[in-house]
Amino acid sequence: MSGIIRATHKISFETMITIDGSHGEGGGQILRLSVALSAVTHNPIRVINIRNNRPNPGLKPQHVIAIHSVAKICHAQVEGNKVGSSEITFYPGDIKGGSYAFDIGTAGSITLVLQACIIPALFANHKIDISITGGTDVKWAPPWDYFRHVFFSHLQNMNIKVQGHLIRRGYYPRGGGKATVVIDPGDTFSPLVPRDTQNTQVKGIVNIAHLPSHIGGRIQKSATETLAAQQISSDIDIVIEQSSSAGVGLVLWTSHGSILGADCLGEKGISSEKVGSLAASRLLSEIQSGATLDIYAVDQLLPYLALSGKGFFFCRDISGHASTEMWLLKMFLKKDFLIQQSGVLKKVTVVDSRDASVSSVSAQP
């Protein structure tokens, strides 16, 4: 098919790669992406200095379950995967389809664990369905509705067959949320290319549990008014959830043109009106810049761009997470990213690592 890139699922270097877990942002993302890429490339890995620069270094429960989950999917042998460990060794095996169920056991993020699992699942011998229990809407992680309506939409536009279903919300501190994801492996990815950036309509969901109903209404009203002030119409639903803990959050995404998203989680000390206006203002920044990926989508889609081998996008900035991912992807897949300044935006293009001799030049959009 024209415009389709064959997925590189038969990569096999089979040599041990040592990764400094304190490199760049030095957090859990290095671990999750490292084991995912190890599974895909069949390279055994050793990760050292895990979270070495963090106040509480070493593996946390959410990191342990992410490594365990990928290990189950690719039948890996793992050494050192326990809470507090500063080093692991991961020997991947064959990626096999089937049904898998994982329980984080805390309010640790479901979506972060799924980020690690989906990449190898794309190269399984047949369909994989994953059921996972934990936190669906928690700090420092993509909320479920962003994952479903923004991240999954981009994957589907790349000819990646993935579907997700939310069963129950999970907020801090008890977690207990549950979601299922079905991944249908395929041997082709479409390259990521920009779409029309004329976004004048927004959809959204306010999720709320065990809190007064007026809170959801105030969040909805504030977001709607903030968007309307910039001539952006919106359709924001309020969904009353069943959950073990109280919680509230808002996710917004564009419904036409390039899919851009933004969110804000409710917290003590932040008014309902602030939750609504913050999420809306964040989305407006993406829309008004002309970006084709929001900065959070960049973090999540770089591995798929590298696996496809072709494609480009425009974004407002490159986060520390994204820079660290680029470093890892070059190590595993021999792919690099050409970053060119294009007005207020950055144009990012995947290239062979030997071709990335220029990291930042002026470009026309």
C-alpha positions as CSV (number, residue, x, y, z in Angstrom):
1,M,0.0,0.0,0.0
2,S,1.2,3.5,-0.8
3,G,2.5,5.5,2.1
4,I,2.7,2.4,4.4
5,I,5.9,1.5,6.2
6,R,6.6,-2.1,7.2
7,A,7.1,-2.4,10.9
8,T,10.6,-3.4,11.9
9,H,9.4,-6.4,14.0
10,K,12.3,-8.7,13.0
11,I,15.1,-6.5,14.4
12,S,17.5,-8.8,16.3
13,F,20.9,-7.5,17.5
14,E,21.0,-9.9,20.4
15,T,23.8,-8.1,22.2
16,M,23.6,-6.8,25.8
17,I,22.9,-3.1,26.0
18,T,23.8,-1.2,29.2
19,I,21.7,1.8,30.0
20,D,22.4,4.5,32.5
21,G,19.0,4.9,34.3
22,S,20.1,8.4,35.6
23,H,20.5,9.8,32.1
24,G,18.4,12.8,31.1
25,E,15.2,13.0,33.1
26,G,16.3,9.9,34.9
27,G,12.9,8.6,35.9
28,G,10.6,5.7,35.2
29,Q,10.2,6.4,31.5
30,I,13.8,5.1,30.9
31,L,12.9,1.8,32.5
32,R,9.5,1.4,30.7
33,L,10.8,2.2,27.3
34,S,14.0,0.2,27.7
35,V,12.2,-3.0,28.5
36,A,9.7,-2.4,25.7
37,L,12.4,-1.9,23.2
38,S,14.4,-4.8,24.5
39,A,11.4,-7.0,23.9
40,V,11.0,-5.7,20.3
41,T,14.6,-5.9,19.3
42,H,15.5,-9.1,21.3
43,N,18.4,-7.2,22.9
44,P,19.0,-8.2,26.5
45,I,19.6,-5.1,28.6
46,R,21.1,-4.0,31.9
47,V,19.8,-0.8,33.5
48,I,21.9,0.7,36.2
49,N,21.7,3.8,38.4
50,I,17.9,3.5,38.4
51,R,16.3,6.8,39.4
52,N,19.6,7.6,41.0
53,N,19.0,11.4,41.1
54,R,15.5,11.1,42.7
55,P,14.8,11.8,46.4
56,N,13.9,8.1,46.9
57,P,16.1,6.3,44.3
58,G,15.5,2.8,43.0
59,L,12.4,0.9,41.8
60,K,9.0,1.8,43.1
61,P,6.0,-0.6,43.0
62,Q,4.7,1.0,39.8
63,H,8.0,0.4,38.1
64,V,8.2,-3.2,39.3
65,I,4.8,-4.0,37.8
66,A,5.6,-2.3,34.5
67,I,8.7,-4.4,34.1
68,H,6.8,-7.5,35.2
69,S,4.1,-6.8,32.7
70,V,6.4,-6.5,29.7
71,A,8.3,-9.6,30.9
72,K,5.1,-11.6,30.9
73,I,4.2,-10.5,27.4
74,C,7.6,-11.4,26.0
75,H,8.4,-14.3,28.3
76,A,11.5,-12.6,29.6
77,Q,13.8,-13.6,32.4
78,V,14.4,-10.7,34.8
79,E,16.9,-10.1,37.6
80,G,16.7,-7.4,40.2
81,N,13.0,-6.4,39.7
82,K,12.1,-5.6,43.2
83,V,11.2,-2.4,45.1
84,G,14.4,-0.4,46.0
85,S,16.6,-2.1,43.4
86,S,19.0,0.2,41.5
87,E,19.8,-2.3,38.8
88,I,17.9,-4.8,36.6
89,T,18.9,-7.2,33.9
90,F,16.2,-8.2,31.3
91,Y,16.5,-11.1,28.9
92,P,13.6,-11.0,26.4
93,G,12.0,-14.1,24.9
94,D,9.2,-14.5,22.3
95,I,6.3,-12.1,22.3
96,K,3.1,-14.1,22.5
97,G,-0.5,-13.1,22.1
98,G,-3.3,-14.0,24.5
99,S,-5.0,-12.6,27.6
100,Y,-3.0,-10.9,30.4
101,A,-4.1,-9.4,33.7
102,F,-2.0,-7.1,35.9
103,D,-2.8,-5.5,39.2
104,I,-0.5,-2.5,40.2
105,G,-1.8,-2.9,43.8
106,T,-1.7,0.9,44.4
107,A,-2.9,4.0,42.6
108,G,0.1,3.7,40.3
109,S,-0.8,4.7,36.8
110,I,-2.5,2.2,34.5
111,T,-1.6,4.3,31.4
112,L,2.1,4.4,32.2
113,V,2.2,0.6,32.5
114,L,0.2,0.3,29.2
115,Q,2.7,2.6,27.5
116,A,5.3,-0.1,28.1
117,C,3.1,-3.0,27.1
118,I,1.6,-1.7,23.9
119,I,4.9,-1.4,22.0
120,P,5.9,-5.1,22.3
121,A,2.3,-6.2,21.9
122,L,2.3,-4.8,18.4
123,F,4.8,-7.6,17.4
124,A,3.1,-10.5,19.0
125,N,2.2,-13.7,17.1
126,H,-1.5,-12.9,17.5
127,K,-4.0,-10.6,19.3
128,I,-3.3,-9.5,22.9
129,D,-5.8,-8.2,25.4
130,I,-4.6,-6.7,28.6
131,S,-6.7,-6.1,31.8
132,I,-5.0,-3.8,34.3
133,T,-6.0,-2.5,37.7
134,G,-4.6,0.7,39.4
135,G,-5.0,4.4,39.0
136,T,-6.7,5.8,35.9
137,D,-6.5,9.5,36.7
138,V,-3.4,10.3,38.9
139,K,-0.6,12.9,39.0
140,W,2.3,12.8,36.7
141,A,0.7,10.4,34.2
142,P,-1.7,10.7,31.2
143,P,-5.3,10.4,32.4
144,W,-7.4,7.7,30.9
145,D,-9.5,10.0,28.7
146,Y,-6.4,11.6,27.2
147,F,-5.0,8.1,26.5
148,R,-8.2,7.0,24.9
149,H,-9.2,10.0,22.8
150,V,-5.8,11.5,22.0
151,F,-3.0,8.9,22.1
152,F,-5.1,6.1,20.7
153,S,-6.5,8.3,18.0
154,H,-2.9,9.0,16.8
155,L,-2.1,5.3,16.9
156,Q,-5.1,4.5,14.8
157,N,-4.2,7.1,12.3
158,M,-0.9,5.2,12.0
159,N,-2.7,2.0,11.1
160,I,-2.1,0.6,14.6
161,K,-5.1,-1.4,15.7
162,V,-5.7,-0.7,19.4
163,Q,-8.9,-0.3,21.4
164,G,-9.4,0.6,25.0
165,H,-12.3,0.3,27.4
166,L,-12.7,1.9,30.8
167,I,-14.4,-0.3,33.4
168,R,-13.9,1.7,36.6
169,R,-12.0,4.9,37.6
170,G,-9.2,4.8,40.0
171,Y,-8.0,7.9,41.9
172,Y,-5.3,8.4,44.6
173,P,-4.9,7.0,47.2
174,R,-6.8,3.7,46.8
175,G,-6.6,3.2,43.0
176,G,-8.8,0.3,42.2
177,G,-9.5,1.6,38.7
178,K,-9.7,-0.9,35.8
179,A,-9.3,-0.8,32.1
180,T,-8.9,-3.2,29.2
181,V,-6.9,-2.7,26.0
182,V,-6.9,-4.9,22.9
183,I,-4.0,-4.8,20.5
184,D,-4.2,-6.5,17.1
185,P,-0.7,-6.9,15.8
186,G,0.0,-5.9,12.2
187,D,3.1,-5.8,10.0
188,T,2.6,-2.3,8.7
189,F,2.6,1.2,10.3
190,S,1.6,4.3,8.5
191,P,4.1,7.2,8.9
192,L,3.0,10.0,11.2
193,V,2.4,13.1,9.1
194,P,0.7,16.4,9.9
195,R,-3.0,16.9,9.4
196,D,-5.1,20.1,9.0
197,T,-4.4,22.3,12.1
198,Q,-7.6,24.4,11.9
199,N,-9.2,23.4,15.2
200,T,-12.3,25.3,16.2
201,Q,-14.2,22.5,18.0
202,V,-13.3,20.8,21.3
203,K,-14.7,17.8,23.1
204,G,-14.1,17.0,26.7
205,I,-15.0,14.9,29.8
206,V,-15.2,16.0,33.4
207,N,-14.9,12.8,35.5
208,I,-15.9,13.0,39.1
209,A,-16.5,10.7,42.0
210,H,-17.7,11.1,45.6
211,L,-17.7,14.9,45.4
212,P,-20.6,17.5,45.2
213,S,-22.1,17.6,41.8
214,H,-21.7,21.4,41.5
215,I,-17.9,20.9,41.3
216,G,-18.2,19.2,37.9
217,G,-20.6,21.9,36.7
218,R,-18.2,24.7,37.7
219,I,-15.3,23.0,35.9
220,Q,-17.4,22.5,32.8
221,K,-18.5,26.1,32.8
222,S,-15.1,27.6,33.4
223,A,-13.5,25.5,30.5
224,T,-16.4,26.3,28.2
225,E,-16.1,30.1,28.8
226,T,-12.3,30.1,28.5
227,L,-12.5,28.4,25.1
228,A,-15.4,30.5,23.9
229,A,-13.5,33.7,24.6
230,Q,-11.2,32.6,21.8
231,Q,-14.0,31.6,19.5
232,I,-13.6,27.9,20.2
233,S,-16.9,26.0,20.6
234,S,-16.9,23.0,23.0
235,D,-19.0,20.0,24.0
236,I,-17.9,18.9,27.5
237,D,-19.7,16.0,29.3
238,I,-19.8,15.4,33.0
239,V,-19.5,11.8,34.0
240,I,-20.3,10.7,37.5
241,E,-18.0,7.8,38.3
242,Q,-17.9,4.9,40.7
243,S,-14.5,4.7,42.5
244,S,-12.9,3.7,45.7
245,S,-11.6,7.2,46.3
246,A,-12.9,10.7,45.7
247,G,-11.5,12.5,42.6
248,V,-12.1,14.8,39.8
249,G,-10.4,15.7,36.5
250,L,-10.9,17.3,33.1
251,V,-9.6,16.1,29.7
252,L,-10.1,18.2,26.5
253,W,-9.2,17.3,23.0
254,T,-9.8,18.8,19.5
255,S,-12.4,17.0,17.4
256,H,-11.3,18.2,13.9
257,G,-8.0,18.5,12.2
258,S,-4.9,17.5,14.2
259,I,-5.8,15.8,17.5
260,L,-4.5,17.9,20.3
261,G,-5.2,17.3,24.0
262,A,-4.8,18.9,27.5
263,D,-5.9,18.0,31.0
264,C,-6.0,19.1,34.6
265,L,-6.5,17.0,37.7
266,G,-8.4,18.4,40.6
267,E,-6.4,18.8,43.8
268,K,-6.9,20.4,47.2
269,G,-6.2,24.1,47.0
270,I,-7.1,24.4,43.3
271,S,-10.6,25.8,42.7
272,S,-13.0,24.1,40.3
273,E,-12.8,27.2,38.1
274,K,-9.0,27.0,38.0
275,V,-9.2,23.3,36.9
276,G,-11.4,24.2,34.0
277,S,-9.5,27.3,32.9
278,L,-6.1,25.6,33.2
279,A,-7.0,22.7,31.0
280,A,-8.6,25.0,28.5
281,S,-5.7,27.4,28.5
282,R,-3.3,24.6,27.9
283,L,-5.2,23.3,25.0
284,L,-5.5,26.9,23.5
285,S,-1.7,27.2,23.7
286,E,-1.4,24.1,21.5
287,I,-4.2,25.2,19.1
288,Q,-2.9,28.7,18.7
289,S,0.7,27.6,18.1
290,G,-0.3,25.6,15.0
291,A,1.3,22.4,16.5
292,T,0.2,19.1,15.0
293,L,1.1,17.2,18.2
294,D,0.8,18.6,21.8
295,I,3.9,18.3,24.0
296,Y,2.5,15.3,25.9
297,A,1.6,13.4,22.7
298,V,5.2,13.9,21.5
299,D,6.5,12.0,24.6
300,Q,4.1,9.1,23.9
301,L,4.4,8.8,20.1
302,L,8.2,9.1,19.5
303,P,8.7,5.2,19.8
304,Y,6.1,4.6,17.1
305,L,7.5,7.2,14.8
306,A,10.9,5.5,15.1
307,L,9.4,2.1,14.5
308,S,7.7,3.2,11.4
309,G,10.9,4.7,10.1
310,K,9.3,7.7,8.5
311,G,7.2,10.7,9.4
312,F,7.4,14.2,11.0
313,F,5.4,16.5,13.2
314,F,5.4,20.1,14.5
315,C,5.3,20.8,18.2
316,R,5.8,23.8,20.6
317,D,8.7,22.3,22.5
318,I,10.7,19.1,23.3
319,S,10.4,18.0,26.9
320,G,13.1,16.4,29.0
321,H,11.2,13.1,28.7
322,A,11.2,13.4,24.9
323,S,14.9,14.1,24.7
324,T,15.6,11.1,26.9
325,E,13.4,8.9,24.6
326,M,15.3,10.1,21.5
327,W,18.6,9.0,23.2
328,L,17.2,5.6,23.9
329,L,15.6,5.1,20.4
330,K,18.9,5.9,18.7
331,M,20.5,3.2,20.9
332,F,18.0,0.5,20.1
333,L,16.6,1.3,16.6
334,K,19.4,3.3,15.0
335,K,16.9,6.1,14.4
336,D,17.4,9.7,15.3
337,F,15.3,12.8,15.1
338,L,16.1,15.9,13.1
339,I,14.9,19.0,15.0
340,Q,14.4,22.1,12.9
341,Q,13.1,25.5,14.0
342,S,10.0,26.5,12.0
343,G,8.8,29.9,13.3
344,V,7.6,29.4,16.8
345,L,7.4,25.6,16.3
346,K,9.9,22.8,16.1
347,K,9.6,20.4,13.2
348,V,10.7,16.9,14.2
349,T,11.5,14.3,11.5
350,V,12.7,10.7,12.1
351,V,15.9,9.9,10.2
352,D,18.5,7.2,10.2
353,S,21.0,8.0,12.9
354,R,23.8,8.4,10.5
355,D,21.8,11.1,8.6
356,A,21.1,13.3,11.7
357,S,24.2,15.4,11.3
358,V,22.2,18.6,11.9
359,S,20.1,18.9,15.1
360,S,18.6,22.4,14.7
361,V,18.3,24.5,11.6
362,S,15.8,26.9,10.2
363,A,12.9,25.3,8.3
364,Q,9.8,26.4,6.5
365,P,6.5,24.9,7.8
